[in-house]
Amino acid sequence: MNNIANELLIETPMLDFNHPKIQSLIEQRKWRDIEPFYAIGQIYHFVQDEILFGYNADDRLSASQVLSDGYGQCNTKGTLIIALLRAVGIPTRLHGFTIFNGLQRGAIPNYLFFFAPERIIHSWVEVYHEGRWINLEGYIIDKSYLKQVQNNFAAQCSQFSGFGIATKCLTEPNIDWNGQDTYIQSEGIADDFGVYSQPDEFYKQYGSNLFGVKKILFRYLLRHLMNFNVNRIRTNGIK
């Protein structure tokens, strides 16, 4: 690990953790002043619940832009959490995948589902702590949104896929930091692309989910409709 630690702590164009907004947040929360276990937990839950689940303009946004947006999905929230952890000296890397689009149905309204590719670029974050790699994926869905989905569907601990969630147990998904792996979409994985030291490298190789006219429509119209739907669910539940 010592031979590659520096590579897993560096700043990149996407991981711009020296940006004033990120540095100000870290100083305000005093994440550098606490032990790594607690720093990981506090950063993890900040990204989980204070950066709401939603759809950004692009997967390749910088961490500072995701922080400014105040919302994100698997890939953009992952960029932010990697940047924050590296900024306090905790090695991290990205693990790239695709997920089947079915788990997004509900978060993506049915009238927009035509635009969703069959397999969607996905990622989680791996953090190095106490001599081992720990998978972090449970930060994607904020608990206020998750609670509304649970209220509608979670009569018992059963496998569930939809509304941005794919888990073996909707009533008690493994999403809280306790030093172990966390997951919220892992049951929907289609392809495994392996690990990348830098998210910049992963997105350079695999690009984004949409191209051409669909990409333009997503950036300027569709994602806003999707975010309206997600916010409606978060506020009023599933109708």
NUFINU-724802 format. One record per residue: residue in three letters; chain; y, x, z of N, C-alpha, C, O in turn; residue number from 0. Coordinates in steps of 0.05 Angstrom, whole numbers. Layout:
N
PT  aa ch    n.v    n.u    n.w   ca.v   ca.u   ca.w    c.v    c.u    c.w    o.v    o.u    o.w   i
PT Ala  A      Y      X      Z      Y      X      Z      Y      X      Z      Y      X      Z NUM
...
end
This chain:
239
PT  aa ch    n.v    n.u    n.w   ca.v   ca.u   ca.w    c.v    c.u    c.w    o.v    o.u    o.w   i
PT Met  A    -24     16      0      0      0      0     25     17      0     45     10    -13   0
PT Asn  A     25     40     15     48     56     17     58     66    -11     82     70    -15   1
PT Asn  A     39     70    -29     46     81    -56     62     61    -73     76     69    -91   2
PT Ile  A     58     35    -67     71     15    -83     92     -1    -68    104    -20    -79   3
PT Ala  A     96      5    -42    114    -10    -26    142    -12    -37    154    -33    -37   4
PT Asn  A    152     11    -47    179     11    -58    182     -8    -82    202    -21    -85   5
PT Glu  A    161    -10    -99    162    -28   -122    163    -57   -113    174    -74   -127   6
PT Leu  A    152    -63    -90    151    -90    -80    175    -97    -62    174   -118    -48   7
PT Leu  A    194    -79    -61    218    -84    -45    244    -82    -61    266    -86    -50   8
PT Ile  A    242    -75    -87    266    -70   -102    280    -95   -110    269   -117   -111   9
PT Glu  A    306    -92   -116    322   -113   -128    319   -112   -158    316    -91   -170  10
PT Thr  A    319   -136   -170    318   -139   -199    339   -159   -208    352   -171   -191  11
PT Pro  A    344   -162   -234    363   -183   -242    358   -210   -231    376   -225   -223  12
PT Met  A    332   -218   -229    325   -244   -217    326   -243   -187    335   -262   -174  13
PT Leu  A    318   -220   -176    317   -217   -146    342   -203   -137    341   -180   -128  14
PT Asp  A    365   -216   -140    391   -204   -135    399   -207   -106    419   -220   -100  15
PT Phe  A    383   -196    -88    387   -201    -60    411   -187    -47    418   -192    -24  16
PT Asn  A    424   -170    -63    450   -159    -53    474   -176    -60    496   -169    -53  17
PT His  A    469   -199    -73    490   -217    -78    503   -226    -52    489   -231    -32  18
PT Pro  A    530   -229    -51    543   -236    -26    533   -262    -13    532   -263     11  19
PT Lys  A    526   -282    -29    516   -307    -17    490   -303     -3    485   -314     19  20
PT Ile  A    472   -286    -14    447   -281     -1    450   -264     24    438   -269     44  21
PT Gln  A    467   -243     22    472   -226     45    485   -242     67    479   -237     91  22
PT Ser  A    503   -259     60    517   -276     81    497   -294     95    498   -297    119  23
PT Leu  A    479   -306     80    458   -323     92    441   -307    111    435   -317    133  24
PT Ile  A    432   -284    103    414   -267    119    428   -259    145    416   -260    167  25
PT Glu  A    454   -252    143    469   -244    167    473   -268    186    471   -266    210  26
PT Gln  A    479   -291    174    483   -316    190    458   -324    205    459   -331    228  27
PT Arg  A    435   -322    191    409   -330    204    397   -307    221    377   -312    235  28
PT Lys  A    408   -283    219    398   -260    234    369   -254    228    354   -246    247  29
PT Trp  A    361   -256    203    333   -252    196    324   -222    198    301   -216    200  30
PT Arg  A    344   -204    196    337   -176    199    332   -168    228    321   -147    233  31
PT Asp  A    340   -185    246    339   -178    274    313   -187    289    310   -183    313  32
PT Ile  A    295   -200    274    271   -211    287    247   -198    275    248   -186    253  33
PT Glu  A    224   -200    289    199   -189    280    190   -201    253    197   -224    248  34
PT Pro  A    176   -186    237    168   -195    210    154   -222    210    160   -239    193  35
PT Phe  A    136   -227    229    122   -253    229    141   -276    231    138   -296    216  36
PT Tyr  A    161   -274    248    181   -295    252    201   -296    229    210   -318    221  37
PT Ala  A    207   -273    218    225   -272    194    212   -286    171    225   -302    157  38
PT Ile  A    187   -280    166    172   -294    144    173   -324    149    179   -340    131  39
PT Gly  A    167   -333    173    166   -361    179    193   -375    176    194   -397    165  40
PT Gln  A    214   -362    186    240   -375    184    250   -376    155    262   -396    146  41
PT Ile  A    246   -355    140    253   -355    111    237   -375     96    247   -390     79  42
PT Tyr  A    211   -376    102    193   -395     88    202   -424     93    204   -439     74  43
PT His  A    208   -431    118    216   -459    123    244   -465    114    250   -488    108  44
PT Phe  A    261   -444    112    287   -449    100    284   -457     71    296   -476     62  45
PT Val  A    268   -442     56    264   -448     28    249   -474     24    254   -489      5  46
PT Gln  A    231   -480     42    215   -505     40    233   -529     44    232   -548     28  47
PT Asp  A    250   -529     64    263   -554     72    293   -555     68    305   -576     67  48
PT Glu  A    306   -532     66    335   -531     62    342   -527     32    364   -533     23  49
PT Ile  A    322   -518     17    324   -518    -12    305   -540    -22    281   -537    -23  50
PT Leu  A    317   -562    -29    301   -586    -35    285   -584    -60    292   -569    -78  51
PT Phe  A    263   -598    -62    247   -600    -86    264   -613   -108    275   -634   -104  52
PT Gly  A    265   -599   -131    280   -610   -154    277   -591   -177    264   -570   -175  53
PT Tyr  A    288   -598   -200    284   -584   -225    310   -570   -234    330   -583   -239  54
PT Asn  A    309   -543   -235    332   -527   -243    333   -526   -274    316   -535   -288  55
PT Ala  A    355   -513   -283    359   -511   -312    339   -493   -325    333   -497   -349  56
PT Asp  A    328   -473   -311    310   -454   -323    293   -441   -301    302   -439   -278  57
PT Asp  A    269   -432   -309    252   -418   -290    262   -390   -283    255   -379   -263  58
PT Arg  A    279   -380   -301    287   -352   -298    314   -348   -285    327   -328   -289  59
PT Leu  A    322   -367   -269    347   -365   -254    345   -342   -234    323   -336   -224  60
PT Ser  A    368   -330   -227    369   -311   -206    366   -325   -179    371   -349   -176  61
PT Ala  A    358   -309   -159    355   -320   -132    382   -332   -122    382   -353   -109  62
PT Ser  A    404   -318   -128    430   -328   -118    437   -354   -131    450   -371   -119  63
PT Gln  A    429   -359   -157    435   -384   -170    418   -406   -158    427   -429   -154  64
PT Val  A    393   -401   -151    376   -421   -138    388   -429   -111    388   -452   -104  65
PT Leu  A    397   -409    -96    410   -415    -71    435   -432    -75    439   -451    -60  66
PT Ser  A    450   -426    -95    474   -442   -101    467   -470   -109    480   -490   -102  67
PT Asp  A    445   -473   -125    436   -500   -134    428   -517   -109    434   -541   -108  68
PT Gly  A    415   -504    -90    406   -519    -66    381   -534    -71    373   -550    -53  69
PT Tyr  A    367   -531    -93    342   -544    -99    326   -526   -118    336   -508   -130  70
PT Gly  A    300   -532   -120    283   -517   -138    255   -527   -138    248   -545   -123  71
PT Gln  A    238   -515   -156    210   -522   -158    194   -496   -152    205   -476   -142  72
PT Cys  A    169   -496   -160    151   -474   -152    163   -447   -161    164   -428   -144  73
PT Asn  A    172   -445   -186    180   -419   -196    207   -410   -185    210   -386   -178  74
PT Thr  A    226   -428   -184    253   -420   -175    254   -416   -145    267   -398   -136  75
PT Lys  A    240   -433   -130    239   -429   -102    224   -403    -96    231   -389    -77  76
PT Gly  A    204   -397   -112    190   -372   -108    207   -348   -112    206   -328    -97  77
PT Thr  A    225   -348   -132    243   -326   -136    261   -323   -112    266   -300   -103  78
PT Leu  A    271   -344   -101    288   -343    -77    274   -331    -53    284   -314    -39  79
PT Ile  A    250   -341    -48    235   -331    -24    228   -302    -27    229   -287     -7  80
PT Ile  A    221   -293    -51    215   -265    -55    240   -248    -49    239   -228    -35  81
PT Ala  A    263   -257    -60    287   -242    -56    295   -240    -26    302   -219    -16  82
PT Leu  A    293   -262    -12    300   -263     16    281   -245     33    290   -231     51  83
PT Leu  A    255   -246     27    236   -230     42    240   -200     36    240   -184     54  84
PT Arg  A    245   -193     11    250   -165      4    275   -155     18    277   -132     26  85
PT Ala  A    295   -172     19    321   -164     31    318   -156     60    335   -141     70  86
PT Val  A    298   -167     74    294   -159    102    270   -140    105    261   -135    127  87
PT Gly  A    262   -128     82    242   -106     83    213   -114     83    196    -99     91  88
PT Ile  A    207   -139     73    179   -149     73    169   -148     44    180   -163     27  89
PT Pro  A    148   -133     37    138   -131     10    127   -158      0    113   -172     14  90
PT Thr  A    134   -164    -24    125   -189    -37    119   -185    -66    129   -166    -78  91
PT Arg  A    103   -203    -78     98   -203   -106     93   -231   -115     91   -249    -99  92
PT Leu  A     92   -235   -141     87   -262   -153     59   -264   -164     49   -244   -175  93
PT His  A     47   -287   -161     21   -293   -173     26   -316   -193     34   -338   -185  94
PT Gly  A     20   -311   -218     26   -330   -239      2   -347   -247    -21   -338   -248  95
PT Phe  A      7   -372   -254    -13   -391   -262     -2   -411   -283     22   -408   -290  96
PT Thr  A    -18   -429   -291     -9   -455   -301    -22   -477   -284    -43   -473   -272  97
PT Ile  A     -9   -500   -284    -20   -524   -271    -22   -546   -292     -6   -547   -311  98
PT Phe  A    -41   -564   -288    -43   -587   -305    -19   -606   -300    -11   -610   -277  99
PT Asn  A     -8   -618   -321     16   -634   -318     12   -659   -301     31   -671   -291 100
PT Gly  A    -13   -668   -298    -18   -693   -284     -7   -693   -255      0   -714   -245 101
PT Leu  A     -6   -670   -242      3   -670   -215     33   -675   -213     44   -680   -191 102
PT Gln  A     47   -673   -236     76   -679   -236     83   -708   -241    105   -716   -239 103
PT Arg  A     62   -723   -249     67   -752   -255     77   -766   -230     64   -763   -209 104
PT Gly  A     98   -781   -232    110   -793   -209    136   -780   -202    157   -793   -200 105
PT Ala  A    135   -753   -199    160   -738   -197    174   -739   -223    198   -743   -225 106
PT Ile  A    159   -734   -245    169   -739   -272    163   -768   -279    140   -776   -280 107
PT Pro  A    183   -785   -283    179   -813   -289    161   -817   -313    161   -800   -331 108
PT Asn  A    147   -839   -314    129   -844   -336    143   -844   -363    132   -835   -383 109
PT Tyr  A    168   -853   -364    182   -855   -389    191   -827   -400    199   -825   -423 110
PT Leu  A    188   -807   -383    194   -779   -391    170   -762   -394    172   -739   -403 111
PT Phe  A    147   -772   -387    123   -756   -386    114   -745   -413    100   -724   -414 112
PT Phe  A    122   -757   -434    117   -748   -461    126   -719   -465    114   -704   -480 113
PT Phe  A    148   -712   -451    160   -686   -455    146   -663   -440    150   -640   -445 114
PT Ala  A    129   -671   -421    116   -650   -405     93   -637   -420     76   -651   -431 115
PT Pro  A     92   -610   -421     70   -597   -434     44   -601   -418     45   -607   -394 116
PT Glu  A     21   -599   -432     -4   -605   -418     -9   -586   -395    -19   -594   -374 117
PT Arg  A     -1   -560   -398     -3   -540   -377     25   -529   -372     39   -521   -390 118
PT Ile  A     32   -528   -347     59   -521   -339     59   -494   -324     42   -490   -306 119
PT Ile  A     77   -476   -331     79   -450   -317     83   -455   -287    101   -470   -279 120
PT His  A     68   -440   -271     68   -444   -242     66   -417   -229     56   -398   -241 121
PT Ser  A     74   -415   -205     71   -390   -190     71   -395   -160     81   -416   -151 122
PT Trp  A     60   -376   -145     64   -375   -117     71   -347   -109     70   -329   -125 123
PT Val  A     78   -344    -84     87   -318    -73     66   -306    -56     53   -320    -40 124
PT Glu  A     61   -280    -58     43   -266    -40     59   -247    -23     74   -230    -34 125
PT Val  A     56   -248      3     71   -232     22     51   -213     36     30   -221     44 126
PT Tyr  A     59   -188     39     42   -168     53     50   -167     82     72   -160     89 127
PT His  A     30   -174     99     36   -176    128     11   -168    143    -11   -178    139 128
PT Glu  A     15   -149    161     -7   -139    179    -31   -131    163    -54   -138    169 129
PT Gly  A    -26   -115    141    -48   -103    126    -62   -120    106    -83   -112     96 130
PT Arg  A    -51   -144    100    -65   -161     80    -45   -178     66    -22   -182     75 131
PT Trp  A    -53   -188     43    -37   -206     27    -42   -235     35    -65   -244     38 132
PT Ile  A    -20   -250     38    -21   -278     46     -8   -294     24     14   -288     15 133
PT Asn  A    -22   -315     14    -11   -333     -7      7   -354      4      0   -368     24 134
PT Leu  A     31   -356     -7     50   -377      1     56   -395    -22     67   -386    -42 135
PT Glu  A     49   -420    -20     55   -440    -40     66   -466    -28     78   -482    -42 136
PT Gly  A     62   -469     -2     70   -494     11     99   -500     14    107   -521     23 137
PT Tyr  A    116   -480      5    145   -484      7    156   -501    -15    180   -508    -14 138
PT Ile  A    140   -508    -35    151   -522    -59    163   -549    -53    184   -556    -62 139
PT Ile  A    149   -565    -37    156   -592    -31    169   -594     -4    157   -587     16 140
PT Asp  A    194   -604     -3    207   -607     23    194   -630     38    185   -649     26 141
PT Lys  A    195   -629     65    180   -648     81    192   -676     80    177   -695     84 142
PT Ser  A    218   -678     75    229   -705     73    219   -720     49    214   -744     50 143
PT Tyr  A    215   -706     26    203   -718      2    174   -723      7    163   -744      0 144
PT Leu  A    160   -703     18    131   -705     23    125   -730     40    106   -744     36 145
PT Lys  A    142   -734     61    137   -756     79    137   -783     64    122   -801     71 146
PT Gln  A    155   -786     45    156   -811     30    130   -815     13    120   -837     11 147
PT Val  A    120   -794      1     95   -796    -14     72   -802      6     55   -820      0 148
PT Gln  A     71   -789     28     51   -795     48     52   -824     58     31   -837     61 149
PT Asn  A     76   -834     62     79   -862     71     67   -881     51     57   -902     59 150
PT Asn  A     67   -875     26     57   -893      5     27   -890      0     14   -909     -7 151
PT Phe  A     17   -865      3    -11   -860     -6    -30   -851     16    -54   -854     13 152
PT Ala  A    -20   -839     38    -38   -824     56    -50   -842     77    -42   -840    101 153
PT Ala  A    -68   -859     70    -82   -875     90   -103   -859    104   -110   -865    127 154
PT Gln  A   -113   -838     91   -133   -821    104   -131   -793     91   -117   -789     71 155
PT Cys  A   -145   -774    103   -145   -747     93   -162   -746     68   -187   -743     70 156
PT Ser  A   -150   -748     44   -165   -747     19   -150   -732     -2   -126   -727      1 157
PT Gln  A   -165   -723    -22   -153   -707    -44   -132   -724    -58   -136   -748    -63 158
PT Phe  A   -110   -711    -66    -88   -726    -79    -76   -708   -100    -73   -684    -97 159
PT Ser  A    -68   -721   -123    -54   -707   -144    -33   -725   -155    -39   -747   -165 160
PT Gly  A     -8   -717   -154     14   -732   -165     39   -726   -150     39   -715   -128 161
PT Phe  A     62   -734   -162     88   -731   -149     95   -702   -141    109   -697   -122 162
PT Gly  A     84   -683   -157     89   -655   -151     71   -643   -131     76   -621   -121 163
PT Ile  A     49   -657   -124     31   -648   -103      2   -648   -113     -5   -666   -129 164
PT Ala  A    -14   -629   -106    -42   -629   -111    -56   -615    -88    -56   -590    -86 165
PT Thr  A    -68   -631    -70    -78   -621    -45   -104   -635    -37   -109   -657    -46 166
PT Lys  A   -120   -621    -22   -145   -633    -12   -141   -654      9   -158   -671     13 167
PT Cys  A   -118   -653     23   -113   -672     45    -84   -679     46    -68   -663     56 168
PT Leu  A    -76   -702     35    -48   -710     34    -37   -715     62    -13   -709     66 169
PT Thr  A    -53   -725     80    -42   -731    107    -35   -705    122    -17   -705    138 170
PT Glu  A    -51   -684    118    -46   -659    132    -49   -635    113    -67   -619    116 171
PT Pro  A    -31   -633     94    -32   -610     76    -26   -584     91    -11   -584    111 172
PT Asn  A    -36   -562     81    -33   -536     94     -7   -524     86     -6   -506     68 173
PT Ile  A     15   -532     98     42   -524     88     59   -509    109     81   -501    102 174
PT Asp  A     50   -506    134     66   -494    154     58   -464    158     35   -458    158 175
PT Trp  A     78   -447    162     73   -419    165     60   -414    193     72   -421    213 176
PT Asn  A     37   -402    192     23   -393    217      9   -367    213     -9   -360    229 177
PT Gly  A     17   -352    193      5   -326    187    -19   -328    168    -32   -308    163 178
PT Gln  A    -24   -352    157    -46   -357    139    -35   -368    112    -11   -374    110 179
PT Asp  A    -53   -370     92    -45   -381     66    -34   -409     69    -43   -424     87 180
PT Thr  A    -15   -417     52     -5   -444     51     -6   -454     22     -1   -438      3 181
PT Tyr  A    -13   -479     18    -16   -490     -9     -6   -519    -10     -9   -534     10 182
PT Ile  A      5   -527    -33     12   -555    -38      7   -563    -67      7   -587    -72 183
PT Gln  A      2   -545    -85     -4   -552   -113    -29   -537   -123    -36   -540   -146 184
PT Ser  A    -43   -523   -106    -64   -505   -115    -88   -520   -127   -103   -508   -142 185
PT Glu  A    -92   -545   -120   -114   -561   -131   -110   -569   -160   -128   -580   -173 186
PT Gly  A    -86   -563   -170    -80   -570   -198    -79   -546   -217    -70   -549   -239 187
PT Ile  A    -88   -523   -208    -86   -499   -224   -105   -499   -248   -128   -507   -246 188
PT Ala  A    -94   -491   -271   -110   -490   -295   -117   -461   -303   -140   -454   -306 189
PT Asp  A    -97   -444   -305   -100   -416   -314    -90   -397   -292    -70   -403   -278 190
PT Asp  A   -103   -374   -289    -95   -354   -270    -86   -329   -286   -103   -317   -299 191
PT Phe  A    -61   -321   -284    -50   -298   -299    -49   -273   -282    -40   -252   -292 192
PT Gly  A    -57   -274   -257    -57   -251   -240    -30   -246   -227    -12   -262   -228 193
PT Val  A    -28   -222   -214     -4   -216   -198     15   -198   -213      8   -182   -231 194
PT Tyr  A     41   -201   -206     63   -186   -219     81   -176   -197     88   -190   -178 195
PT Ser  A     88   -150   -199    106   -139   -179    134   -152   -180    147   -156   -160 196
PT Gln  A    143   -160   -205    169   -171   -208    167   -198   -223    153   -199   -244 197
PT Pro  A    180   -219   -214    180   -244   -230    192   -240   -257    185   -254   -276 198
PT Asp  A    211   -222   -260    224   -217   -286    202   -210   -307    204   -219   -330 199
PT Glu  A    182   -195   -299    161   -187   -317    144   -210   -325    136   -213   -349 200
PT Phe  A    137   -227   -306    121   -251   -312    134   -269   -331    122   -278   -351 201
PT Tyr  A    160   -276   -327    173   -295   -344    180   -283   -371    182   -297   -391 202
PT Lys  A    183   -256   -373    187   -243   -399    162   -246   -415    164   -249   -440 203
PT Gln  A    138   -245   -403    113   -247   -417    106   -276   -424     97   -282   -447 204
PT Tyr  A    110   -295   -406    101   -322   -410    123   -342   -416    118   -365   -422 205
PT Gly  A    148   -334   -414    170   -351   -422    173   -375   -404    168   -374   -380 206
PT Ser  A    181   -397   -416    185   -422   -401    167   -444   -412    153   -439   -431 207
PT Asn  A    169   -467   -400    151   -489   -407    158   -503   -433    140   -513   -447 208
PT Leu  A    183   -503   -440    192   -518   -464    207   -500   -483    218   -479   -475 209
PT Phe  A    208   -508   -508    221   -493   -529    236   -511   -547    231   -535   -548 210
PT Gly  A    255   -500   -562    270   -515   -582    285   -538   -571    298   -537   -550 211
PT Val  A    283   -561   -585    298   -585   -578    290   -595   -551    308   -604   -535 212
PT Lys  A    265   -594   -544    256   -603   -518    268   -587   -495    275   -598   -475 213
PT Lys  A    272   -561   -500    284   -544   -479    313   -552   -475    323   -553   -452 214
PT Ile  A    327   -557   -497    355   -565   -495    358   -592   -481    375   -596   -464 215
PT Leu  A    341   -611   -489    341   -637   -476    335   -635   -447    348   -649   -430 216
PT Phe  A    316   -618   -440    309   -615   -411    333   -604   -396    340   -615   -374 217
PT Arg  A    346   -584   -406    367   -571   -391    391   -590   -387    403   -590   -365 218
PT Tyr  A    398   -605   -407    423   -620   -406    419   -650   -400    439   -664   -394 219
PT Leu  A    395   -660   -401    391   -689   -396    366   -695   -379    368   -707   -357 220
PT Leu  A    342   -686   -388    318   -695   -376    315   -687   -347    307   -703   -330 221
PT Arg  A    322   -663   -340    319   -654   -313    337   -669   -293    330   -673   -270 222
PT His  A    360   -678   -303    378   -694   -287    365   -721   -281    368   -731   -258 223
PT Leu  A    352   -733   -300    338   -758   -296    314   -754   -277    309   -770   -259 224
PT Met  A    301   -731   -279    279   -724   -261    289   -720   -233    277   -730   -214 225
PT Asn  A    311   -706   -230    322   -702   -203    333   -728   -191    331   -731   -167 226
PT Phe  A    343   -745   -207    352   -771   -197    328   -786   -186    329   -799   -165 227
PT Asn  A    305   -785   -200    281   -798   -191    270   -786   -165    263   -800   -147 228
PT Val  A    270   -759   -164    260   -746   -139    279   -752   -116    269   -758    -94 229
PT Asn  A    305   -752   -120    323   -759    -98    320   -788    -89    323   -794    -66 230
PT Arg  A    315   -805   -108    311   -834   -102    286   -837    -84    286   -851    -64 231
PT Ile  A    264   -823    -91    240   -823    -75    246   -813    -47    237   -824    -27 232
PT Arg  A    260   -790    -46    266   -778    -20    282   -796     -2    278   -797     22 233
PT Thr  A    300   -811    -14    318   -829      1    306   -856      7    309   -867     29 234
PT Asn  A    293   -868    -13    285   -896    -11    255   -900    -12    245   -923     -9 235
PT Gly  A    239   -879    -17    210   -882    -19    202   -889    -47    219   -891    -65 236
PT Ile  A    176   -893    -50    164   -900    -76    164   -930    -80    152   -944    -64 237
PT Lys  A    177   -939   -101    178   -968   -106    158   -976   -127    157  -1000   -134 238
end
